[in-house]
Each structure stands twice: as structure tokens, then as C-alpha cells.
Amino acid sequence: NLKKGQQMRQEWCQKRQNDPTPTQMYYAKNGIITKEMEYVANIEKLDATKVRELVASGKLIIPANINHHNLIPMAIGRAVTCKINANIGSSAIISNINEEIEKLNVGLKYGADTVMDLSTGGDLDAIRRAIIANSTVPIGTVPIYQIIHDIKDLDNLTPQIMLDCIEKQAKQGVSYFTIHAGFLLEFMPLVAKRKMGIVSRGGSLMASWMMKHHKENPFYTAFDDICDICAKYDVALSLGDSLRPGCLADASDAAQMAELKELGNLTRRAWAKNVQVMVEGPGHVPFNQIEFNMKEQQRLCDDAPFYILGPLPTDIGAGYDHITSAIGGTMAAYHGASMLCYVTPKEHLGLPNAKDVRDGIIAHKIAAHSADIALNRPGAIDRDHAMSDARYKFEWNKQFELALDPDKARELHDESLPQDVFKEAEFCSMCGPKFCAYKISQEIAKNECKDYPKE
């Protein structure tokens, strides 16, 4: 896959070297169907002209930095299948490049559509280079993490340091940035009314800086300059939700909605500079408020793709929050979310390992796929029908292949019946040979055909 991505993208990007604004949105607005658009159209079973129109309108994005030559194009938006992001990254406590590459490979194996490098410890540039070099999917980052890591003290933050870091990451091949630009100084009184205040790391850093200096959010004041950098390398903006609710009590409150409205304003400013945008969303939200949140984002942000964390419809799933998040994510995807940021069993508890990455991805692939089926997206249910046929025919190896996690399906089957002969058996260890409903149904069908011949 790395070789496939490299062969495609190097040729495509070389032809754009002299283009001043080599973004998918720029080409789309000017009537050009890029190779990336053609590829996405084929994968998503859409007409290429339709894909171009959606990219031009901002309702669909194709995150594809011109310097990420291994990348295989994908799209995010309501018109295509719901996507999954996997977060990886080192911390100040645990930092190992090989472990991050292992997490990346697990993510790619089990179907992550994008990966965010959220590293905060170790050699951040080296970690990021290695991740991009080994990834066929778009890589996202949160630049403020490296900015703080490098300057050591928030007091040392200047607009130029911020812009230099953003451009460095863009040159490396990062395909989308989470930028916390919609959290304005005037929203601070709204935060004071919350049970849990600010739970976003980037948001808390911006709040600290604004309160100390009594100045506007530097990402907001430098937003046009940030857009100019993104346009130069075709980096999409993922507008961060600094004020996402971290508990059910804070869901859909005035702080969250004030920021969301501003994110809509920033979306339109970025589009004016031909920069692709998706908007980030909650967070912890009661089940009955999820639809409202999805629809409100579409209204305020002109239907820019919505990229959400969860949402988690309960606060007490510690250790099982990949399940909590998948429950909320299914509802959200059905009502318009375009990409689900996975949550692992370690959410709220610690730094995920490779196993946690696997569990988080599969839980959210199930959520996204369930919504795709409910929304009648082209071809979404085909794999399910094939699985039903394989089950009824006792084609065990075919069942393993069709599962979202083939390894896990095989592992669980083989715990009790590991021998190869049982891959041909017309029963599993749950019902055994005498109580298999499929087998009984087949026998009934045979007898019915014998006793009641077709006219």
C-alpha cells in the first residue's frame, strides 16, 4: 500500500509544484477534477463531477498534503461513508518511536481512515516524520502541542513561533491541523458556569494564555496567516472545539454553542482562501441531545464536515468508553457526523497501547458502518449480505475474512474448535451438531421442497 500510494501521489503532486494554491478546493472551484477526486469517486461509488462540486462547496474534503507522497486519497463528508480517526502519540511519561509506529500499523491494519499524531513527549519531529513516512492515510496534528513542547513556557509564545511551527509541520506532510481558533476571550465568563470547565488540552492552554495576557486568542488573530500556510501545502483545517463538553452536565451549553457559531465564521473565512475545513465537535452529550448537536453544526457551519469525539452519552463508562463512544457515535453518524474520532478503553485513564488502538478502531468501525447501512449509502450493506450467506453455508474462513476484525473472529472460534477439520463443520461450539438452528432450518427446507413440490 505504501508503494501504491507513492506511485500515485508523486506523479500527481509533481505536476502541481508551480501552482500557487495547490488545494483540492481551489481546483474544484475552478472546474478541475483532480486525480484525488477521481480516486475518491471510484471508491465511494459517486460521479467525479459530483465529488468536485462537493469539494468546491466545502461539504466534502480530501485531506492530502502535497508533501505526503505515500498517501492514498480518502474523503470526509456527509455524501460519503462515515470515516474513523485513530489517535496515537507519545507523552512526557512514555515516548518511543517504535511503539508509535506499531500503533500506526495496528490502526492501518484494522481500518483507520486517518491518524492523528498527538505526541507531547520525546523527539516530536522525528516521531512525526516516521509516522508520515509509514502512513498511507492522512496524518493530523495539534500544533499547539509541539509549540508548548519546544518553547517550554507558555509565556514565550509569539505569533511568529506559532506560524513557524505550523509551517514546519506542513512541510513535513501533515494533512490536517487541529487549530483552536474559535475560543474567544469574550467566552471566558461562560466557562465559569460549567461543572467541568475546559477539558480540551489545546483549549485550556489558550485560556491560560488569554487570561494571563488579557489579549485575544493568538490562533484567532493569526487565522488568516494560518490559512495562507495551509493553502500553500493543501493542509485542511480541523477547527478545534476548545469548549466541548467534558461531562453530560455541560452538554449543549452556552459556551459550546458560542464557540460553534464562531467556528462557522472561521469556516467561511478559510473557504475564501481555498482551504478545506472540517469542524470538531463534542464530547459528552446525553443521547437525546445528539441529533440536535449534529443539526445545529450543519446550520451554523454551512454543512462543513463534522468530526466528533464520541459523543459519549454517559459519564460512567470508564474502562469501556470505546463502547460508550460507539453508542453515541452511531446516533451521531446517522444524523450527519462525517468522521468519528475513536475512543479507546483507556479514555480518561491513560495512554493507549496497540491493543487499545485495535479495540477503539473496531468499536467505531462498527458504529460508522451501522450508520452507513441505515443511511442506504451505496454498497454499504453488501458485506453484511455476504456474511449472512457465509454463515448459513457454514463457510467459516469466509466469515473470518468478512469480519471487521478477521483475527479476532478466528481467535474466538478457535478457542474451542481450533482444528482445521472444524473449518468445514456445520456447527460451532455454542450449539454443537444437534442444536444448530441453521442446520435444522436447512433440513426443514429440504423436507418442504420434497413434500410440497413447486407448481
C-alpha positions in Angstrom: 0.0 0.0 0.0 2.9 2.4 0.7 4.3 1.7 -2.7 0.9 2.1 -4.3 0.3 5.4 -2.6 3.8 6.6 -3.5 3.5 5.7 -7.2 0.2 7.6 -7.5 0.9 10.7 -5.4 4.4 11.5 -6.5 3.3 11.8 -10.1 0.2 13.8 -9.3 2.0 16.3 -7.0 5.0 16.9 -9.2 2.6 18.5 -11.8 1.5 21.0 -9.1 4.8 22.2 -7.9 4.5 25.6 -9.5 0.8 26.1 -8.6 0.5 28.9 -6.0 -2.6 27.4 -4.4 -2.5 23.6 -4.9 -5.5 22.8 -2.8 -8.3 20.4 -3.7 -10.8 23.2 -3.0 -9.0 25.6 -5.4 -9.0 23.1 -8.2 -12.6 22.2 -7.6 -13.8 25.8 -7.6 -12.1 26.2 -10.9 -13.8 23.3 -12.5 -10.8 20.9 -12.3 -11.4 17.3 -11.4 -8.1 16.1 -9.8 -6.8 12.6 -9.7 -7.6 12.5 -6.0 -11.2 13.4 -6.8 -11.4 10.7 -9.4 -9.9 8.1 -7.0 -12.4 9.1 -4.2 -15.3 9.0 -6.7 -14.4 5.4 -7.6 -14.1 4.3 -4.0 -17.3 6.0 -2.8 -19.3 5.0 -5.9 -20.0 8.6 -6.9 -19.7 10.6 -10.0 -16.4 12.5 -10.2 -18.3 15.7 -11.2 -20.4 15.4 -8.0 -17.3 15.0 -5.9 -15.8 18.1 -7.5 -18.9 20.1 -6.7 -19.0 18.9 -3.1 -15.3 19.8 -2.6 -15.9 23.2 -4.2 -18.8 23.9 -1.8 -16.9 22.8 1.3 -19.3 19.9 2.0 -16.6 17.3 1.3 -12.8 17.4 2.0 -10.0 15.3 0.7 -7.1 15.8 3.2 -4.0 15.4 1.0 -0.9 17.4 1.8 1.2 17.8 -1.4 4.3 16.5 0.5 2.7 13.3 1.7 3.6 11.1 -1.2 2.6 7.8 0.3 -1.0 8.9 0.8 -3.9 7.1 -0.7 -6.8 9.6 -1.2 -9.9 9.5 1.0 -12.8 11.9 1.6 -14.7 13.1 4.6 -18.3 14.5 4.3 -21.9 13.6 4.6 -22.1 12.4 1.0 -19.6 9.6 1.5 -19.2 6.8 4.0 -18.6 7.8 7.6 -14.9 7.7 8.5 -12.8 6.8 11.6 -9.8 8.6 13.0 -7.4 6.9 15.4 -5.3 9.0 17.8 -1.7 7.8 18.6 1.2 9.7 20.1 3.8 9.8 22.8 3.6 11.5 26.2 6.1 13.1 28.5 5.9 9.9 30.5 6.2 7.4 27.6 8.0 8.2 24.4 9.2 5.6 21.9 9.1 5.9 18.1 8.8 2.2 17.5 5.8 2.0 19.8 4.1 4.8 17.8 4.8 3.0 14.5 3.4 -0.2 16.0 0.2 1.8 16.9 0.1 3.3 13.4 0.4 -0.2 11.8 -2.4 -1.5 14.0 -4.5 1.4 13.0 -3.9 0.9 9.3 -4.5 -2.9 9.6 -7.9 -2.5 11.3 -9.2 0.3 9.2 -8.4 3.7 10.5 -9.2 6.2 7.7 -7.0 9.0 9.3 -4.5 9.0 12.1 -3.7 11.9 14.5 -0.2 12.2 16.0 -0.9 13.8 19.4 2.7 13.4 20.7 3.7 15.6 23.5 7.0 14.0 24.6 10.2 12.9 23.0 11.6 14.0 19.7 8.4 15.2 18.1 9.8 16.0 14.7 11.4 12.5 14.4 8.2 10.8 15.6 6.1 12.7 13.1 8.5 12.1 10.2 8.4 8.4 10.9 4.6 8.3 11.1 4.1 10.2 7.8 6.7 8.0 6.1 4.9 4.9 7.1 1.3 6.0 6.6 -1.0 5.7 3.6 -3.7 7.7 5.3 -3.8 11.4 6.1 -2.0 12.4 9.3 -3.3 15.1 11.5 -1.7 17.0 14.4 -2.4 19.6 17.0 0.4 22.2 16.5 0.0 23.8 19.9 1.4 20.6 21.5 4.7 21.0 19.7 4.7 24.7 20.2 4.5 24.3 24.0 6.9 21.4 24.0 9.5 23.5 22.2 9.2 26.8 24.0 8.9 25.1 27.4 6.8 28.0 28.9 3.5 29.4 27.6 4.8 32.9 28.3 7.3 32.5 25.5 4.6 32.1 22.9 4.6 34.6 20.0 2.6 34.6 16.7 5.8 34.0 14.7 6.8 31.0 16.8 3.3 29.6 16.3 3.4 30.2 12.5 6.9 28.7 12.1 5.8 25.5 13.8 2.7 25.2 11.7 4.7 25.7 8.5 7.3 23.2 9.6 4.7 20.5 10.1 3.0 21.4 6.8 6.3 20.9 5.0 6.7 17.5 6.7 3.4 16.4 5.1 0.7 16.8 7.8 -2.6 16.8 6.0 -4.8 18.5 8.7 -4.3 20.7 11.7 -6.5 21.0 14.7 -6.4 24.7 15.4 -8.1 26.1 18.5 -9.1 29.5 16.9 -12.8 29.7 17.8 -12.3 30.1 21.5 -12.5 33.8 22.1 -11.7 35.9 25.1 -15.3 37.0 25.5 -16.4 33.4 26.1 -14.5 33.1 29.3 -17.4 34.1 31.6 -19.5 31.3 30.0 -16.8 28.7 31.0 -17.1 29.8 34.7 -20.7 28.4 34.8 -19.7 24.9 33.9 -19.3 21.8 36.1 -16.0 20.8 34.4 -14.8 23.9 32.8 -12.4 23.2 29.9 -11.4 19.6 29.1 -9.6 20.3 25.8 -5.8 20.4 26.2 -5.4 22.9 23.5 -8.4 24.9 24.8 -7.0 25.0 28.3 -3.7 26.3 27.0 -5.3 29.1 25.1 -7.5 30.0 28.1 -4.4 30.2 30.3 -2.6 32.5 27.7 -5.6 34.8 27.2 -6.3 35.2 30.9 -2.6 35.9 31.7 -2.1 38.5 28.9 -5.7 39.8 28.6 -5.4 39.5 24.9 -7.4 37.7 22.2 -6.6 34.1 21.3 -3.5 34.2 19.1 -4.8 31.5 16.8 -7.8 33.7 16.1 -5.8 36.9 15.5 -3.3 34.9 13.2 -6.0 32.9 11.5 -5.6 34.5 8.0 -1.8 33.8 8.2 -2.5 30.2 9.2 -4.8 29.8 6.2 -2.1 31.1 3.9 0.2 28.4 5.1 -2.5 25.7 4.7 -3.2 26.9 1.2 0.4 26.6 0.2 0.6 22.9 1.1 -3.0 21.9 0.9 -3.4 21.3 4.6 -7.0 21.0 5.7 -8.1 22.8 8.9 -9.9 20.8 11.6 -11.4 23.6 13.7 -11.0 22.5 17.3 -13.7 22.6 19.8 -11.9 24.0 22.8 -15.2 24.2 24.7 -16.5 20.8 24.0 -18.5 19.4 27.0 -16.4 17.0 29.1 -19.5 15.8 31.0 -23.2 15.5 30.5 -24.0 18.4 32.7 -22.1 20.8 30.3 -23.5 19.5 27.1 -25.1 21.9 24.6 -24.5 24.8 26.9 -23.9 28.5 26.0 -20.1 28.1 25.9 -20.2 25.2 23.5 -22.7 26.9 21.2 -20.9 30.2 21.2 -17.8 28.6 20.0 -19.6 26.5 17.4 -21.1 29.7 15.9 -17.6 31.2 15.7 -16.3 28.0 14.1 -18.9 28.6 11.4 -17.5 32.1 10.8 -13.9 30.7 10.6 -15.0 28.0 8.2 -16.2 30.7 5.7 -13.0 32.7 6.1 -10.9 29.6 5.3 -13.1 28.7 2.3 -12.4 32.2 1.0 -8.7 31.3 0.9 -9.4 27.9 -0.7 -8.6 26.0 2.4 -10.5 22.8 3.2 -12.2 22.7 6.6 -13.9 20.2 8.9 -15.3 21.2 12.3 -14.7 19.3 15.5 -17.5 18.5 17.9 -18.5 17.0 21.3 -17.7 15.4 23.6 -20.0 14.1 26.3 -23.7 14.5 25.2 -26.9 12.8 26.5 -28.3 10.5 23.9 -31.4 12.7 23.4 -29.3 15.8 22.6 -27.1 14.1 19.9 -29.4 14.8 16.9 -29.7 18.5 18.0 -25.9 18.9 18.1 -25.5 17.4 14.6 -28.2 19.5 13.0 -27.0 22.7 14.8 -23.5 22.2 13.4 -24.8 21.8 9.9 -26.8 25.0 10.2 -24.1 27.2 11.8 -21.2 25.8 9.7 -22.9 25.6 6.3 -22.6 21.8 6.3 -18.9 21.6 6.6 -17.9 18.0 7.6 -18.4 17.4 11.3 -15.6 15.4 13.1 -16.6 14.3 16.5 -15.2 12.7 19.6 -17.8 10.2 20.6 -20.1 11.6 21.7 -20.2 9.8 25.0 -23.8 9.5 26.2 -22.8 8.6 29.8 -20.0 9.6 32.1 -19.6 6.3 33.9 -18.1 4.0 31.3 -14.5 4.2 32.5 -12.6 1.2 31.1 -15.3 0.6 28.5 -15.6 4.1 26.9 -14.9 2.7 23.5 -18.3 1.1 23.8 -19.9 4.3 25.3 -18.5 6.3 22.4 -19.5 3.9 19.7 -23.1 4.0 21.0 -23.2 7.8 20.8 -21.2 7.7 17.5 -23.7 5.6 15.8 -26.5 8.1 16.5 -24.3 11.0 15.6 -23.2 9.4 12.3 -26.8 8.7 11.4 -27.7 12.3 11.9 -24.8 13.8 9.9 -21.4 13.3 11.6 -18.8 12.7 8.8 -15.9 11.3 10.9 -15.8 9.7 14.3 -12.7 10.1 16.4 -12.2 6.8 18.1 -12.2 6.4 21.9 -10.2 3.6 23.4 -10.8 1.7 26.7 -8.1 3.9 28.1 -10.0 7.1 27.6 -9.9 9.2 30.8 -7.5 6.7 32.3 -4.1 6.5 30.5 -2.1 6.4 27.3 -3.5 3.8 24.8 -1.3 0.9 23.7 -1.6 -1.1 20.5 -4.3 -3.4 21.8 -6.3 -0.3 22.9 -6.0 1.2 19.5 -7.3 -2.0 17.9 -10.3 -2.2 20.3 -11.1 1.5 19.8 -11.0 1.3 16.0 -13.2 -1.8 15.7 -15.8 -0.4 18.0 -16.0 2.8 15.9 -15.9 1.0 12.6 -19.0 -0.9 13.8 -20.6 2.4 14.7 -19.8 4.1 11.4 -20.8 1.1 9.3 -24.1 0.7 11.1 -24.9 4.3 10.3 -23.9 3.8 6.6 -26.3 0.9 6.3 -29.1 2.9 7.9 -28.4 5.8 5.5 -28.5 3.5 2.5 -25.1 4.5 1.3 -24.1 2.7 -1.9 -22.8 -0.7 -1.3 -22.7 -0.4 2.5 -24.8 -3.5 3.2 -23.2 -5.7 0.6 -20.6 -7.1 3.0 -23.4 -7.9 5.5 -25.3 -9.9 3.0 -22.2 -11.8 2.1 -21.6 -12.6 5.8 -25.2 -13.9 6.1 -24.6 -16.2 3.1 -21.3 -17.4 4.6 -22.9 -18.1 8.0 -25.8 -20.0 6.5 -23.5 -22.1 4.4 -21.0 -22.7 7.3 -18.2 -21.2 5.3 -16.0 -20.4 8.4 -13.0 -19.0 6.6 -15.2 -16.7 4.5 -16.8 -15.5 7.7 -13.4 -14.6 9.2 -12.5 -12.7 6.0 -15.7 -10.7 6.0 -15.5 -9.7 9.7 -14.3 -6.2 10.6 -11.6 -7.9 12.7 -10.8 -11.2 11.0 -8.1 -12.1 13.5 -10.5 -11.7 16.5 -13.2 -13.7 14.8 -10.8 -16.6 14.1 -9.3 -16.4 17.6 -12.7 -16.7 19.3 -13.8 -19.6 17.0 -10.5 -21.5 17.5 -10.6 -21.2 21.3 -12.8 -24.3 21.4 -12.5 -25.8 17.9 -9.0 -25.0 16.6 -8.5 -28.0 14.3 -8.8 -27.4 10.5 -11.4 -30.0 10.2 -13.8 -27.8 12.1 -13.5 -25.1 9.4 -15.7 -27.4 7.4 -18.1 -28.3 10.2 -21.8 -27.5 10.0 -21.9 -26.3 13.6 -19.9 -24.2 16.2 -19.1 -24.9 19.8 -22.2 -22.9 21.1 -24.9 -25.2 19.7 -23.0 -28.3 18.7 -24.1 -30.6 15.9 -27.5 -31.4 17.2 -28.9 -27.9 18.1 -27.7 -25.7 15.3 -30.6 -23.6 14.1 -29.1 -23.1 10.6 -28.7 -26.9 10.1 -32.3 -27.5 11.4 -33.6 -24.8 9.1 -31.8 -26.3 6.1 -33.3 -29.8 6.9 -36.8 -28.2 7.1 -36.3 -26.5 3.8 -35.2 -29.8 2.2 -38.3 -31.6 3.5 -40.6 -28.8 2.5 -39.2 -29.0 -1.0 -39.8 -32.7 -1.0 -43.3 -32.7 0.4 -44.5 -29.6 -1.3 -43.1 -29.6 -4.9 -43.3 -26.3 -6.7 -46.2 -26.0 -9.1 
